Amino acid sequence: MNHPFLRINIAVATLATVLLSAACSAQYNGPESVEYDPVGDRYFVSNTGNNLIRVQGQAGTVSTFVDVGSAPYGLEILGDTLFVCSGSRMKGYLLSDASLVFDLDLGASFLNGITTDGEFLYATAFSGAKVYKVDPAAETFEVLVANTNGTPNGIVWDPVGERLVVVFWGGNAPIKSFDRDTGAATTLVANSGVGSIDGVTIDCLGNFLIASWSPNRITRFEPTFTQAGVNTGITGLSSPADIDFDTVNNRVCIPNSGSNTVVLEEVNCTNSIAERRSYITRVLPNPTTGLVRFDPPLKRSEPYMVLDARGLLQAAGTVRANAWLELGDLPNGMYTIVFTRLAEQVRVVKE
């Protein structure tokens, strides 16, 4: 699952333990997935043991959000709705009052992981070895990947690489990517060095974090997957499941399905950044009706993301040196343009 992030091209991220939120079994029952809500500054947790989605605030208070009626697995926020995988169905509940506003039977065999690219939802079928693509606006779906050649579990959308990254269950589990339009597969890591990977997310430094059961570990891979995974050293894990990243408080959110707890572990996102001189000072014109340029001008082509006020991805691509960037297709509002390689960001108002 997954949300938009600030991707900084730094090889190593330092993880520091600053917060451990341990919930007793009365609070969580088979926690499977955590989804951070940046607007409400809260954490949704699916519980397979009692069919509930629970919600935890920053003070640690846990309450019930909704009873799904059957075991909920992967969670993903898109717009004003929390989507959940449950059996063969994908359901959606309004964040404001938990009203059921989406309920689509995909005919899938055990929907598990779920992610979004800001328009479509993508879900893995654990038993069916498939990836589904769902259009929530049209309430339609298609089988994007008919055979993943393995047991797919966690899934996350990588907006910079423009790919779906999927982790797999089983021994010496692989990590693969799939094209969101064609379903074409690429093996990123043939043998991850761990077994039974449950979840995957992307941290504030652009690294991929995976949660495995064998051993109980959170392993970090750099964005190109050309180096071996590194043990983050996070403790207190027991069958860690579908993880998420809190982009506001810079925390890895880990549901421990084996101990009925949720761990929130902070990532040091400022490591090596403070020493960098700000490159981009402003965007012009601001406000804008469409085209913008940067001061000073870009020296070479740079990958970028455009995030809205909620932190949701609205556009991504590469802008050429000294070129203008077109924002005309975006609705009016406040946006953040993130230059992922430069580790820089600027805000602009579209009107």
C-alpha positions in Angstrom: 0.0 0.0 0.0 0.8 3.0 -0.6 1.0 6.7 -0.5 3.1 9.5 -2.4 6.5 10.4 -0.8 9.5 12.6 -1.0 12.1 10.5 -2.8 15.7 11.6 -2.0 18.5 9.8 -3.8 20.6 8.9 -0.8 22.0 5.4 -0.6 21.5 4.8 3.1 18.7 5.8 5.4 19.3 5.8 9.2 16.4 4.4 11.2 15.9 5.7 14.7 13.5 4.2 17.2 11.4 7.0 18.7 8.0 5.6 19.2 6.6 2.1 20.0 2.8 1.9 20.1 2.0 -1.5 21.6 -1.7 -2.5 21.6 -3.1 -5.3 23.7 -5.3 -8.0 22.2 -8.4 -6.0 23.3 -7.4 -3.3 20.9 -6.1 -5.4 17.9 -7.1 -8.9 16.8 -4.9 -10.2 14.0 -3.8 -6.8 12.7 -3.0 -7.2 9.0 -2.6 -3.8 7.3 -1.9 -0.3 8.5 -2.9 2.8 6.4 -1.9 6.3 7.5 -4.4 9.1 7.0 -2.5 12.4 6.5 -5.6 14.5 6.8 -6.9 13.0 10.0 -3.3 12.3 11.2 -4.4 8.8 12.3 -3.7 5.2 11.5 -6.3 2.7 10.2 -5.6 -1.0 11.1 -7.5 -3.9 9.6 -8.1 -6.8 12.0 -8.7 -10.3 10.5 -9.6 -11.8 13.8 -12.8 -9.8 14.4 -13.6 -8.3 11.0 -13.0 -4.8 12.3 -11.1 -1.8 10.9 -9.8 0.1 14.0 -8.3 3.6 14.0 -5.5 4.8 16.3 -4.8 8.5 17.0 -1.5 10.1 17.8 -2.3 9.9 21.5 -2.5 6.1 21.2 -6.3 5.9 21.6 -7.8 3.1 19.6 -11.4 3.0 18.5 -13.5 1.1 16.0 -14.0 2.7 12.5 -16.2 0.0 10.9 -17.2 -3.6 11.0 -16.4 -5.0 7.5 -18.5 -8.2 8.1 -15.7 -10.4 6.8 -11.9 -10.4 7.4 -10.3 -7.2 6.1 -6.8 -7.3 4.6 -5.1 -4.6 2.6 -6.1 -0.9 3.1 -5.6 2.1 0.8 -6.9 5.6 0.9 -7.9 7.2 -2.4 -9.6 10.6 -2.2 -12.1 10.7 0.6 -12.5 6.9 0.8 -10.7 4.1 2.6 -10.7 1.0 0.3 -10.3 -2.5 1.8 -9.7 -6.0 0.4 -12.0 -8.5 1.9 -12.3 -12.0 0.4 -13.2 -11.6 -3.3 -14.5 -8.1 -2.8 -13.1 -4.6 -2.7 -15.1 -2.2 -0.4 -14.8 1.5 0.2 -15.8 3.5 3.3 -16.0 7.3 3.6 -13.2 8.6 5.8 -15.7 11.1 7.4 -18.3 8.7 8.7 -17.4 5.1 7.6 -20.4 5.0 5.2 -20.1 2.1 2.7 -19.8 3.8 -0.7 -18.1 1.2 -2.8 -18.6 -2.6 -3.0 -17.4 -4.6 -6.0 -17.0 -8.3 -6.3 -13.9 -9.1 -8.4 -14.4 -12.8 -8.2 -10.9 -13.0 -6.9 -9.3 -15.7 -4.8 -8.2 -14.0 -1.6 -7.6 -10.3 -2.3 -4.7 -9.2 -0.1 -2.4 -6.2 -1.0 -3.7 -3.0 -2.4 -2.3 0.3 -3.8 -3.2 3.2 -6.0 -1.6 5.5 -8.6 -4.0 8.3 -7.7 -6.7 7.1 -10.3 -6.9 3.4 -10.3 -6.6 0.8 -7.5 -4.5 -2.3 -7.9 -4.9 -5.5 -5.7 -3.1 -8.8 -5.5 -4.9 -12.1 -5.3 -2.9 -14.2 -2.9 -4.4 -17.6 -3.9 -5.1 -16.7 -7.5 -1.6 -15.4 -8.4 -3.2 -12.4 -10.1 -3.1 -8.6 -10.0 -6.4 -6.7 -10.5 -6.9 -3.2 -11.8 -10.0 -1.4 -10.5 -11.5 1.8 -11.7 -13.4 3.1 -8.7 -15.1 5.9 -10.6 -16.6 3.5 -13.1 -16.9 0.6 -10.7 -15.3 -1.7 -13.1 -12.2 -3.9 -13.0 -9.9 -6.0 -15.2 -7.3 -8.7 -14.6 -4.1 -6.8 -15.2 -1.8 -9.8 -14.5 -3.3 -13.2 -15.1 -0.3 -15.2 -13.7 2.3 -13.6 -11.5 4.3 -16.9 -11.4 4.4 -16.9 -7.6 2.2 -16.0 -4.6 1.8 -12.2 -4.7 1.3 -10.4 -1.4 2.2 -6.7 -0.7 2.0 -4.2 -3.5 3.0 -0.5 -3.8 2.9 2.0 -6.6 6.2 3.7 -7.4 5.4 7.0 -9.0 9.0 7.8 -9.9 9.7 4.5 -11.5 6.1 4.4 -12.8 5.7 0.7 -11.8 3.8 -1.5 -9.5 6.2 -3.2 -7.1 5.0 -6.6 -5.7 6.6 -8.7 -3.0 6.0 -12.5 -2.8 5.2 -15.2 -0.2 7.3 -18.3 0.2 11.0 -19.2 0.7 13.7 -16.9 -0.8 10.9 -14.7 -2.0 11.4 -12.6 -5.1 10.4 -8.9 -5.7 8.9 -8.0 -9.1 7.5 -5.0 -10.9 4.5 -4.8 -13.2 3.5 -2.2 -15.8 0.2 -0.6 -14.8 -1.1 -0.6 -18.4 0.1 -3.8 -19.9 0.9 -6.0 -16.8 4.4 -6.7 -18.2 6.6 -8.2 -15.5 10.2 -7.4 -14.5 12.1 -9.3 -11.8 13.8 -6.8 -9.6 15.2 -9.3 -7.1 15.2 -13.0 -7.9 16.1 -13.9 -4.3 15.5 -11.3 -1.6 17.3 -13.2 1.0 14.2 -13.5 3.2 11.1 -15.7 3.1 7.4 -15.0 3.2 7.3 -11.3 2.5 4.0 -9.8 3.6 4.2 -6.1 3.0 6.1 -3.4 1.1 6.2 0.4 1.3 8.4 3.3 0.2 10.1 5.6 2.8 10.9 9.3 2.6 14.3 8.6 1.2 12.9 6.6 -1.8 14.0 3.3 -0.4 11.7 0.2 -0.5 11.0 -1.4 2.9 9.7 -5.0 3.0 8.2 -6.9 5.9 9.1 -10.6 6.1 8.1 -13.5 8.4 11.3 -15.6 7.9 13.0 -14.0 9.6 10.8 -11.4 11.4 12.4 -8.3 9.8 12.0 -5.1 8.0 14.6 -5.0 5.1 15.5 -2.0 3.1 16.3 -1.9 -0.6 17.6 1.1 -2.5 15.4 2.2 -5.4 17.4 0.4 -8.2 17.4 -2.9 -6.3 21.0 -3.4 -7.5 22.3 -3.9 -3.9 21.5 -6.5 -1.3 18.8 -5.7 1.1 19.9 -4.2 4.5 18.3 -5.2 7.8 16.9 -2.0 9.4 17.3 -3.4 12.9 13.7 -2.6 13.9 12.8 -4.7 16.9 9.6 -5.9 18.5 8.4 -7.7 15.4 6.2 -10.7 15.2 4.9 -11.8 11.8 4.9 -8.2 10.5 2.3 -7.8 7.8 1.2 -5.1 5.4 3.2 -2.0 6.3 2.7 1.6 5.3 4.8 4.8 5.6 3.5 7.9 7.4 4.8 10.8 5.2 3.9 13.5 7.8 5.6 12.1 10.9 8.2 10.0 8.9 7.3 6.6 10.4 7.2 3.1 9.2 3.8 1.6 10.3 4.0 -2.1 11.1 1.1 -4.4 12.1 2.4 -7.4 14.0 -0.1 -10.1 13.2 1.6 -12.5 15.6 1.4 -10.4 18.7 -1.6 -8.1 18.1 0.5 -5.0 18.2 1.3 -2.0 16.0 4.8 -0.6 15.9 5.5 2.9 14.6 9.2 3.4 13.9 10.6 6.8 12.8 13.0 7.2 9.8 15.6 9.9 10.0 14.7 11.7 6.8 17.1 14.6 7.4 20.3 12.5 7.2 22.7 14.2 4.9 20.1 16.6 3.7 20.9 19.6 5.9 24.3 19.9 4.2 22.8 20.4 0.8 22.4 23.9 -0.5 18.9 24.6 -1.8 19.0 24.6 -5.6 15.5 25.7 -6.6 14.5 29.0 -4.9 11.1 29.7 -6.5 8.6 28.8 -9.2 7.3 31.5 -11.6 4.6 32.7 -12.1 3.0 31.8 -8.8 0.0 31.7 -8.8 -0.2 30.2 -12.3 -2.9 29.3 -14.7 -0.8 26.5 -16.3 2.8 26.9 -17.4 5.6 27.4 -14.8 9.4 27.8 -14.9 12.0 27.6 -12.1 14.5 30.0 -10.8 17.3 29.2 -11.2 16.6 27.2 -14.3 17.1 23.4 -14.2 20.6 22.4 -15.5 19.5 19.1 -16.8 16.4 16.9 -17.2 14.9 16.1 -13.8 12.3 13.6 -12.6 9.5 15.2 -10.7 6.2 14.5 -8.9 3.3 16.9 -8.3 1.4 16.3 -5.0 -1.8 18.0 -4.0 -2.6 19.4 -0.5 -3.5 16.0 0.8 -0.1 14.6 -0.3 -1.7 12.5 -3.1 0.1 12.1 -6.4 -1.5 14.1 -9.2 1.3 14.1 -11.9 4.8 12.8 -12.5 7.3 12.7 -15.2 10.6 14.4 -16.3 11.0 18.0 -17.2 13.8 19.0 -19.5 16.6 21.6 -18.7 15.4 25.2 -19.1 11.9 24.0 -20.0 8.5 25.0 -18.7 6.3 22.6 -16.8 2.6 22.4 -17.7 0.1 22.3 -14.8 -2.9 23.3 -16.8 -4.7 20.0 -16.5 -4.8 20.1 -12.7 -7.7 21.5 -10.7 -7.2 24.8 -9.0 -5.5 24.5 -5.6 -2.2 24.3 -3.8 0.5 21.8 -5.1 4.0 20.7 -4.2 6.4 20.0 -7.0 9.0 17.5 -5.8 12.3 17.0 -7.7 13.2 13.6 -6.6 16.8 13.4 -7.6 17.6 16.9 -6.3 15.8 16.3 -3.0 14.1 19.7 -3.6 10.5 20.9 -3.5 8.6 24.1 -4.2 4.9 25.0 -3.7 2.7 26.6 -6.3 -0.9 27.7 -6.5 -2.9 26.7 -9.6 -5.8 29.1 -10.4 
